[in-house]
C-alpha cells in the first residue's frame, strides 16, 4: 500500500499511525497538495490528503473512509473502532470531535498563511479558536483511566493525539500549558510510542510558519 500525503497533516498522520498499529506494510508518497498539485490531482481530483493506494491499485480517499476500510481489513477483534453498539457510538463521537477540531485548526492556519496581515478575517480566526477550545475541553473531560473511551486504546485517542501535535506545531496558542491536563498526559504517553515516533513529520513536510 501507498499512503499519500505529508505527516504534518493530522489526517494523514492518524492513518499512518493506524497502519503501524495494525502491522500493515506500506510506503509513502509524501507529495504536497500545494507544490505538487498536478501530481496530487491525478491521485485525488479534489487534491486533498490523505489517499491510500491499495495493493490492488484501488485508491481510497478521506481519512475516515480509509480508517473504516482498515478496520474492516483487520477484523472486529483488532479494529480500533468497535463494530457496534454504545461502544462504537462513543468512539465515533469522540473521533468526530477530534477530526472536526482538525478542520478548524486547518482553517485557522490557512487564513493566516494565505492572507497577509490586514487582509485576514479576525472574526473568523477568533471563532475558530472558540470552536477549538470547546472541542478540546470536551475531549479533556472524556478521558478516564488514561483513554478517551474506556481503558482500551481507540481511534478516538489516536485522532486526539494527532490533533494536539498539530496544534502544538501550528496553533500553539490553542493548547496553552496546563489548560487541558488529561489530553496533555494522553499525548505525552502515546507520542512516545513507536507508531507515533514513526509518523512524526520530517522538516520538509512542515508548512512555513505564518
Secondary structure, 3 states (H helix, E strand, C coil): CEEECCCCCHHHHHHHHHHHHHCCCCEEECCCCCCCHHHHHHHCCCCCCCEEECCCCCEEECHHHHHHHHHHHHCCCCCCCCCCHHHHHHHHHHHHHHHHHHHHHHHHHHHHHHCCCCCCCHHHHHHHHHHHHHHHHHHHHHCECCECCCCCCCHHHHHHHHHHHHHHHHCHHHCCCCCCHHHHHHHHHHCCCHHHHCCCCCHHHCCCCC
